[in-house]
Amino acid sequence: MTVRPGLVSYQGHYAGSVSRFAAFAIDLAVSSAVFSLALAAISYGVHVVTGHSVSWNRSSPVVAVLFVLWQFVYFGYSWAVSGRTFGMATLGIRVVGADGSVLESRQGILRALVFPLSFLLFGLGFLGILVQREHRALHDLIAGTAVIYSWDARAAHLRFLARQAELASSPQAHSSGVTTPPAPVVIVTQ
């Protein structure tokens, strides 16, 4: 009998600064790539239709305004619809109401609108992530939100073990002569 230490689940706990920063970095890379691809598609479409070349300058005020608007759409829509962005989903975190309830659409949009305040105050708006028990930044306090871990390692491990047991007991595994080793005994402690 093999005894392994219990898996720790962070589901429902407040997400820390590293997870939140990594998710933001992923989101910034993804949203910037999508924005660049959209500009390239527009340039190509204009070239095909009119025959004129369109070039986008990064220092152009039009491009800057479009980029800022795109960021509001990317974050606001993601938070309003599902409570998470691509980067957050990748790292298993999500935005919820401050009381742990499902995020309302208006809270997601408000969070996107006030998110720049945390940057505009010389980054001091993010200080709450480091010093508060709930790890809430200024934009979380204003919007009434919190960021939590939503991926449960324990449940994922149990699903994996159930799938392994299902594969081991299937008639196809026995008829093909394939044997799988027994799954280790897992003792889960709280």
C-alpha positions in Angstrom: 0.0 0.0 0.0 1.4 3.4 -1.0 0.5 6.4 1.1 0.8 9.8 -0.4 0.3 13.1 1.4 -3.0 14.8 0.8 -3.4 17.1 -2.1 -3.9 20.7 -1.1 -6.7 22.5 -2.8 -6.6 26.3 -3.1 -10.1 26.5 -4.7 -11.9 29.4 -3.2 -8.8 31.0 -1.6 -7.8 34.5 -2.6 -5.3 34.5 -5.5 -1.9 35.9 -4.7 0.1 38.6 -6.5 2.3 36.2 -8.6 -0.7 34.4 -10.0 -2.5 37.7 -10.8 0.6 39.3 -12.3 1.3 36.2 -14.5 -2.4 36.1 -15.7 -2.2 39.8 -16.5 1.1 39.3 -18.5 -0.5 36.5 -20.5 -3.6 38.6 -21.1 -1.5 41.6 -22.2 0.4 39.4 -24.7 -2.8 37.8 -26.1 -4.7 41.0 -26.4 -1.7 42.8 -28.0 -1.3 39.9 -30.5 -5.0 40.0 -31.4 -4.9 43.8 -31.8 -1.9 43.5 -34.1 -3.6 40.8 -36.1 -6.7 43.0 -36.4 -4.7 45.9 -37.7 -2.9 43.7 -40.2 -6.3 42.3 -41.4 -7.6 45.8 -41.8 -4.5 46.9 -43.7 -4.8 43.8 -46.0 -8.6 44.4 -46.5 -8.0 48.1 -47.5 -5.2 47.1 -49.8 -7.4 44.5 -51.5 -10.3 46.8 -51.9 -8.7 50.1 -52.8 -5.2 49.1 -53.8 -3.6 51.6 -51.4 -1.3 50.6 -48.6 -2.1 51.4 -45.0 0.6 51.5 -42.4 0.0 51.8 -38.7 2.4 53.8 -36.6 2.7 52.9 -32.9 3.1 56.5 -31.9 -0.1 57.5 -33.8 -2.8 58.9 -31.5 -5.4 57.0 -33.5 -3.6 53.6 -32.9 -3.1 54.5 -29.2 -6.8 55.3 -28.7 -7.9 52.2 -30.5 -5.5 50.1 -28.4 -6.9 51.5 -25.1 -10.4 50.9 -26.3 -9.5 47.4 -27.3 -8.1 46.8 -23.8 -11.3 47.9 -22.2 -13.3 45.6 -24.5 -11.0 42.6 -23.9 -11.0 42.8 -20.2 -14.5 44.2 -19.6 -16.2 41.7 -21.9 -14.2 38.8 -20.4 -15.0 39.8 -16.9 -18.6 40.6 -17.6 -19.4 37.4 -19.4 -17.4 34.7 -17.6 -15.5 36.4 -14.7 -12.2 35.5 -16.2 -9.9 36.4 -19.0 -7.8 34.0 -21.1 -4.8 34.4 -18.8 -6.9 33.9 -15.7 -8.5 30.8 -17.1 -5.0 29.5 -18.0 -3.8 29.9 -14.4 -7.1 28.8 -12.7 -8.2 32.1 -11.2 -11.4 34.0 -11.5 -13.0 37.3 -10.5 -16.0 37.0 -8.1 -18.1 39.4 -6.1 -16.4 40.5 -2.8 -18.8 38.1 -0.9 -17.8 35.2 -3.1 -20.9 35.4 -5.3 -20.8 35.0 -9.1 -19.6 38.2 -10.7 -22.4 40.4 -12.1 -21.9 41.9 -15.6 -22.0 45.4 -14.3 -19.2 44.6 -11.8 -17.0 43.2 -14.5 -17.5 46.3 -16.7 -17.0 48.6 -13.7 -13.8 46.7 -12.8 -12.5 47.2 -16.4 -13.3 50.9 -16.3 -11.5 51.6 -12.9 -8.6 49.1 -13.6 -6.4 51.9 -15.0 -6.6 53.8 -11.7 -4.4 51.2 -10.0 -1.7 52.1 -12.7 -2.3 55.9 -12.7 -1.6 56.2 -9.0 2.0 55.1 -9.6 1.1 51.5 -9.0 0.0 52.1 -5.5 -3.5 50.8 -6.4 -1.9 47.3 -6.5 -0.5 47.6 -2.9 -3.6 46.0 -1.5 -2.8 42.8 -3.3 0.3 42.5 -1.2 -0.9 43.7 2.2 -4.6 42.8 2.5 -5.8 39.4 3.6 -8.2 39.3 0.6 -5.5 40.5 -1.8 -7.8 43.1 -3.3 -6.4 46.0 -5.4 -8.0 49.4 -5.7 -10.1 48.4 -8.7 -11.3 45.4 -6.7 -12.4 47.6 -3.8 -14.2 50.0 -6.1 -16.0 47.3 -8.1 -16.7 45.1 -5.1 -14.8 42.2 -6.5 -12.1 39.7 -5.4 -9.9 37.3 -7.3 -9.9 33.6 -6.2 -8.4 30.3 -7.3 -11.0 28.3 -9.2 -9.1 25.2 -10.2 -9.4 22.3 -7.7 -6.3 20.1 -7.8 -8.0 17.5 -5.6 -11.0 17.1 -7.8 -8.8 16.9 -10.9 -6.7 14.2 -9.3 -9.9 12.2 -8.3 -11.2 12.5 -11.9 -7.9 11.2 -13.2 -8.0 8.2 -10.8 -11.6 7.5 -11.8 -10.6 7.6 -15.5 -7.7 5.2 -14.8 -10.0 2.8 -13.0 -12.5 3.0 -15.8 -9.8 2.2 -18.4 -8.5 -0.7 -16.3 -11.9 -2.3 -16.0 -13.0 -1.8 -19.6 -13.5 -5.1 -21.6 -11.1 -3.8 -24.3 -8.2 -3.6 -21.9 -8.8 -7.2 -20.7 -9.2 -8.6 -24.3 -6.0 -7.0 -25.6 -3.9 -8.4 -22.8 -3.1 -4.9 -21.6 -2.8 -4.7 -17.8 -2.5 -1.5 -15.9 -0.9 -1.3 -12.5 -3.3 -0.7 -9.6 -3.7 2.9 -8.6 -2.0 4.0 -5.4 -4.1 4.5 -2.4 -4.6 8.1 -1.7 -5.3 9.4 1.8 -6.7 12.9 1.7 -6.3 14.9 4.8 -7.8 18.3 5.6 
